[in-house]
Amino acid sequence: MRLQNKTCIVTGAGAGIGFATARAFADEGATVIALDRDQAGLSTLARRQSSLNTQILDVTDVDAVVEFFKVQDKADVLFNCAGMVATGDLLTCTPSDFSQTMTLNVTATFDMCRAALPVMLAGSGGSIINMGSVISSIGAAPDRFAYGASKAAVIGMTKSIALDYASRNIRCNAICPSAVETPSMSQRIEAMDDPVTARAAFESRQPIGRMASPAEIAEMAVYLASDLSGTVTGSVMVMDGGAKL
């Protein structure tokens, strides 16, 4: 098992990529602490994977984040998966959309990394995995102004952390997919005027002709969490089916 004896913390674990990754970490022998603000999602996760430790945590509440890490004596892996996708271009993106996107996608990632780092440094090091996107500094997509800006910031933070703490055995990498077949993606598609056409459009953006599955993203997270990726840090792991080639 690739993650035996590791304690892995996963945010946004109540659905989608976080849900799949929490299960994948547990399957690889890790002690997993699955965090989300959605009790229903965490309850479903616990039923599917009884070995998981689930806990309600709103990662946008910095005081709650600090309190959470105060009682953690071990943190080998942190996967910052919680996030949101706001739609709109510069003029249609409201100040509220922009603020909420930055708070969850950027500030919460900063707060989680900053609170986890002392625990990792007190141990033998650790691996931080941030959820990025190819809609970022890598490339753009229509009507994703706030989202693209937030994920570009995540990539910048990832590289900075990686460089500053490499000598202390802290690695930091970002996973950057294109469209992923998550429950939130399905809900967004179903809410559109023509879901069939919308789904076909999302799938056609990837030259491979389909969206990624959460399990595929989870497998990359397992690799980055494991000692097999010991020389990988500051990397942007593009998983976009060729969308940005």
C-alpha positions in Angstrom: 0.0 0.0 0.0 1.4 3.3 -1.1 0.2 5.5 1.8 0.6 3.1 4.7 1.3 5.0 8.0 0.4 8.4 6.4 -2.2 10.8 7.8 -4.0 12.5 4.9 -6.3 15.5 5.2 -8.8 16.1 2.4 -11.0 19.1 2.0 -14.1 19.1 -0.1 -14.5 15.4 0.6 -18.2 15.4 0.6 -18.5 15.0 -3.2 -16.7 14.7 -6.5 -12.9 14.7 -6.6 -12.5 15.1 -2.9 -14.9 12.2 -2.2 -13.1 9.9 -4.7 -9.6 10.9 -3.4 -10.5 10.4 0.3 -11.6 6.8 -0.6 -8.5 6.2 -2.8 -6.2 7.4 0.1 -7.9 5.0 2.5 -7.7 2.2 0.0 -3.9 2.8 0.0 -3.6 2.4 3.7 -3.7 6.0 4.9 -5.4 7.4 7.9 -7.8 9.8 6.2 -9.4 12.9 7.8 -12.2 13.9 5.4 -13.4 17.5 5.7 -16.4 19.3 4.3 -19.1 21.6 5.4 -21.7 19.3 3.9 -22.8 16.8 6.5 -24.9 14.8 4.1 -21.9 14.3 1.8 -19.7 13.2 4.6 -22.3 10.8 5.9 -22.5 9.2 2.5 -18.7 9.0 2.4 -18.6 7.4 5.8 -21.1 4.7 4.7 -19.0 3.9 1.7 -15.7 3.9 3.5 -16.1 3.1 7.2 -12.4 3.5 8.0 -12.5 7.2 7.2 -12.6 9.9 9.9 -15.1 12.6 8.8 -15.4 16.0 10.3 -17.4 19.1 9.5 -15.2 22.1 8.6 -15.9 25.2 6.7 -12.5 26.0 5.2 -13.5 29.7 4.7 -13.6 30.0 8.5 -10.0 30.7 9.4 -10.6 30.4 13.1 -12.1 27.0 12.6 -9.1 26.0 10.4 -6.6 27.1 13.0 -8.5 25.2 15.8 -8.6 22.1 13.6 -4.8 22.0 13.2 -4.2 22.8 16.8 -5.3 19.3 17.7 -3.6 17.5 14.8 -0.3 15.9 15.8 0.3 14.4 12.4 -0.3 15.7 8.9 1.7 13.9 6.1 -0.6 15.0 3.3 -2.9 17.9 2.7 -5.2 17.9 -0.4 -6.9 21.2 -0.8 -9.8 20.1 -3.0 -12.7 22.4 -1.8 -13.6 24.9 -4.4 -16.2 26.6 -6.6 -16.8 27.6 -10.2 -18.4 31.0 -10.8 -19.5 31.8 -14.4 -19.3 35.2 -16.1 -16.9 37.4 -17.9 -15.4 40.6 -16.5 -18.6 42.6 -16.8 -21.0 39.9 -15.7 -18.9 38.7 -12.8 -20.3 40.5 -9.8 -18.2 41.7 -6.9 -19.9 39.0 -4.8 -19.0 36.3 -7.3 -15.4 37.4 -7.4 -15.1 37.7 -3.6 -16.7 34.3 -2.9 -14.5 32.6 -5.5 -11.3 34.1 -4.1 -12.3 33.3 -0.6 -12.9 29.7 -1.2 -10.5 28.9 -4.0 -7.5 31.0 -2.9 -7.8 32.3 0.7 -9.0 29.0 2.1 -6.1 27.2 0.4 -3.7 29.8 1.9 -5.2 29.3 5.3 -5.1 25.5 5.2 -1.5 25.5 3.9 -0.4 28.0 6.5 -2.1 26.1 9.4 -0.9 22.7 8.2 2.7 23.6 7.6 3.9 23.8 11.2 2.5 20.3 11.8 4.3 19.0 8.8 7.6 20.7 9.8 7.3 19.3 13.3 7.1 15.8 11.7 9.2 14.4 8.9 7.8 16.7 6.2 4.8 16.4 4.0 3.1 16.7 0.6 0.6 19.5 -0.1 -1.6 19.0 -3.1 -3.6 21.9 -4.4 -6.6 21.7 -6.8 -5.8 23.9 -9.8 -7.2 23.9 -13.3 -6.1 24.4 -16.8 -8.4 27.4 -16.7 -5.7 29.5 -14.9 -2.3 30.8 -15.9 -2.2 27.8 -18.3 -5.1 29.0 -20.4 -8.6 30.6 -20.5 -12.2 29.5 -21.1 -15.2 31.7 -21.9 -17.1 33.1 -19.0 -14.7 31.9 -16.3 -13.1 35.2 -15.3 -13.2 34.8 -11.5 -12.5 31.0 -11.6 -9.5 31.4 -14.0 -8.0 34.2 -11.8 -8.4 32.1 -8.7 -6.7 29.0 -10.1 -3.9 31.1 -11.5 -3.3 32.3 -7.9 -3.4 28.7 -6.7 -0.6 27.8 -9.2 1.4 30.7 -8.0 1.0 29.8 -4.3 1.9 26.2 -5.1 5.2 27.1 -6.8 6.2 29.5 -4.0 5.5 27.0 -1.2 7.4 24.3 -3.1 10.5 26.5 -3.5 10.5 27.9 0.0 10.2 24.6 1.8 11.9 22.1 -0.5 14.9 21.9 1.8 12.7 20.9 4.7 11.1 18.0 2.9 7.8 19.7 2.2 6.6 19.2 -1.4 3.8 21.2 -3.0 2.1 20.4 -6.3 -1.0 21.3 -8.2 -3.4 19.1 -10.2 -4.9 20.9 -13.1 -7.7 19.1 -14.9 -10.1 20.3 -17.6 -13.7 19.2 -17.3 -14.3 16.5 -14.7 -17.5 14.4 -14.5 -18.4 15.3 -10.9 -21.9 15.7 -9.4 -21.5 19.5 -9.5 -20.6 19.4 -13.2 -23.7 17.2 -13.9 -25.9 19.6 -12.0 -24.5 22.6 -13.9 -25.1 20.8 -17.2 -28.7 19.7 -16.3 -29.5 23.3 -15.3 -28.7 24.5 -18.8 -31.3 25.2 -21.5 -30.1 22.2 -23.6 -28.3 19.7 -21.4 -27.6 17.3 -24.2 -25.9 19.9 -26.4 -24.1 21.3 -23.3 -22.7 17.9 -22.3 -21.5 17.3 -25.9 -19.7 20.7 -25.8 -18.0 20.0 -22.5 -16.9 16.6 -23.8 -15.6 17.9 -27.1 -13.3 20.4 -25.4 -11.0 17.5 -24.7 -9.4 16.0 -27.8 -9.8 12.5 -26.2 -13.6 13.1 -26.5 -14.6 12.9 -22.9 -14.4 14.4 -19.5 -12.1 13.0 -16.8 -13.5 10.9 -14.0 -12.9 11.8 -10.3 -11.2 8.4 -9.9 -8.5 9.5 -12.5 -7.8 12.7 -10.6 -7.7 10.7 -7.3 -5.1 8.4 -8.8 -2.8 11.4 -9.5 -3.4 12.7 -5.9 -2.4 9.2 -4.6 0.8 9.4 -6.6 1.6 13.0 -5.4 0.9 11.9 -1.8 3.1 8.9 -1.9 6.9 8.6 -1.5 7.1 7.5 -5.1 6.8 11.2 -6.1 9.6 12.3 -3.8 11.4 14.4 -6.4 8.2 16.0 -7.7 7.5 19.5 -6.3 6.3 22.8 -7.7 4.8 20.8 -10.6 1.6 21.5 -12.4 0.1 18.2 -13.3 -2.0 18.9 -16.3 -4.8 16.3 -16.8 -6.9 17.8 -19.5 -7.2 15.2 -22.3 -5.2 17.5 -24.6 -7.5 20.5 -24.2 -4.7 23.0 -23.9 -2.2 21.5 -26.3 
